[in-house]
C-alpha cells in the first residue's frame, strides 16, 4: 500500500465535515493537483470527544461514497504508541508512530557500538548531492546521535511490528513522528535517524521531524523563514540520498505536522518540492474545527450564542485547556477579549476575529489559539453542538471547503 505524492491530513474533531473537506480535494484535482485525503484523529482527541476510530472511518467512507471519489483515501491513527494503537487497528490504514517521548532515553551501549560500525563509512566528509558544503561527521557525533535516537527507533520498530502482525505488512502506511519535542532535528540527525530506521526494516513512507521555528496550532509560522527554507531543502535532499543509501521506500516524503495555516512558509515549501520534484504530507487537523465555529458564528442566533459560550468557558478554564498544548501554542492573555466584549459582538465580528485572515483588522491570533484548544467545551455540550452543525450544515461546510482549498491548497501549490 502506497500513499500518493501529495497528501493532506484533513482532521475533523466531530466527524461532520468529511464531505466539505473532500470537496476541497476534488477542487484541487480539477485544478490539476492530485492530493490524497487522509482523515486523521489522535487518541487524545478521541478521548476528549468520547468518540471511536471507527467513526472516523465511517465519516471517510460516507464522504467518498457521496461525492463518488475514485482515488485512494486513508484514515490516520494519529500520534499513536503501544499504549493506544490497539484501538485503531481495525479502522486505520495509516499510522503516525509517535516516538517523541522516547528520544533521549538510555539505550544499550552495544547497540550504539553496532550503529557506529554500520555508519563508520560516513565519518569524515558526508557529501549530500545538492548541498553545497559537506557535513563533518565524527565518531563522537555518531555516538551522540545514537544515544539520543536509538531507543526511539527501537520503539518505532516494536509499534510497527505490532501493527504489521495484525494488519499485514503491506496493508498500511507508516509514518514516524518526532515533531513534538523542544529542539529541531538537524539534517545530519535526520540522515542517521533514517539509517537507524532502515536497520530495523521499518518501511516508512513519511517522516515528521521538528523544524526550526514555532509551529503553533492554527496560526502562522513564527521564525526565520530563510533558515527554515535552507533546513527544509536540506531535509528533502537528505531524504533523497538516504533512500538510495539505505534502501528506504522510494516515495518517502516529509510530513509537516501542525502544518495548518503556516501561510508564510507555504510558498517556500511549494517552490522547493516543485524544484526537487518531491512529495509532501501536510496536516490541517485543527482548522476544520475552527471553521465550524466560524460557520456557526455567521449563522447567528442560537448558533452564535453557542460559540460565544465556548469561548467564555474556555477563557475560564484557560490553564486546563492550554496545558496539553503548551509546546504548540503561544497565547498572550492580555490580548484576549473579555466576556463582556464578546457579548457585544455580532456573528461577523466573531468570525472576522477568528478567521485566519491576517490582513483583517479584527483578526486576533490569541483568540484563535484559545478557540483551537477549546474543542473540549464543544464536546461537553454534546448534541447541542452537533445539532447546530447539522442545522447549519451549508454555511459551515462552505467555510471548511473554502479554508482548505483557498487558504491552504492554492497557497502551497501556487494555483
HUNOR-V887870 format. One record per helix or strand of 3 or more residues. SS is the DSSP state (H for helix, E for strand). FROM is the first residue (numbers start at 1). LEN is the number of residues. Records with the same first field share a line. If there is no record, write none. Layout:
SS->FROM-LEN ; FROM-LEN
This chain:
E->6-4 ; 35-8 ; 73-8 ; 94-5 ; 124-3 ; 135-3 ; 173-5 ; 206-3 ; 253-4 ; 280-4
H->18-13 ; 43-7 ; 53-14 ; 85-4 ; 100-3 ; 109-14 ; 139-29 ; 187-13 ; 225-22 ; 263-13 ; 285-15 ; 301-16 ; 318-6 ; 326-3 ; 333-3 ; 339-6 ; 347-8 ; 365-8 ; 375-7 ; 383-9 ; 393-21
